Amino acid sequence: NVVFGLFQAPYYAFSQTMMAELSPPGFDNMAIIDKTGNNWQGFPFLVALCTSASLVIWFGVDVTKGRRDAVRWANAQRGHPR
């Protein structure tokens, strides 16, 4: 949480601010709307994007192995053999 609060959250805030600064007034979120002519079409796109990312994380990330590797790395950094 500390790392998120110090590094990730400010990045998100900065990126959102920059997008707001660079988008012409009244034309926010227009990329999907311009292609389809429908305001609602952006939502299924975002749901599909989030779903695909979730599937990659759920099925592509081995949490047990990652946890074990993290402990092994931390011990190596501290100078412990295991």
N, C-alpha and C positions, 0 to 999 in steps of 0.2 A: 504494500500500500504506500509505503514511503517513496519507493522508486516511481510508482505511478503518479503520485501527487507531485513529485519534483520534476519529472521528465515527460511523461506521457501526456498528462492533462494539459500542461502549457502548450505542448505541440498541437494537440487537438484544438485548443482555443485559438492559437495563432493561425492554423490552417483555415479554420472557419472564418476568422476575421479577414484573412487575405482573400478568400473566395467572395465574401461579402463586399470587400473593397473593389474587387476587379470585375464583379458582375454588373452590367449596366442596370440601372434602376428599372424595375418592371419586367426584367427578363431573367429572373432567377429561375433555376430548374427548367430551362426551356429546351434542353437537348432532346429529351425523350418526347416532350410535348410537340416539338416541331415535326418530328418524324411521324407521329401517330395522329396528331390533332386531338388528342384526348388527355386531359389532366390526370385521369385515373391510371393510365398505363405505366406510370413511373413506379407505382407500388408493387405490382407483380415482378418487375425487374429487380427491385431492391430485395424483395422476399427471396427470389431465386438466387441472387448474389449471396445473401446471408445464409441461405440453406446450403448452397454448394460449399461455402467456406466452412460451415459447421460439419458437413459430411467429411471433408478433408481432415479436419481436426479430430473428429470422433473416430474415424476409421484409419487415418494415416499416421496418428501420433501414438506411440507406445509409451504411455505414462509411467508404467512400472519400470521400463528400461531407462527412461529419462530420469526418473527419480534416483535409480541406482547409479547411473552415470554421474548425476550431480553430486551424490555423496562421495563417489570415488574421486571426482575432481576436487571437491572441497578438502578431502583428506590429503590428497597429493599437494594441494596448496599449503596446507598446514604442516606438511612434512611427515605425516603419518603414512606408514606403508599401505594401509587399507582403510 
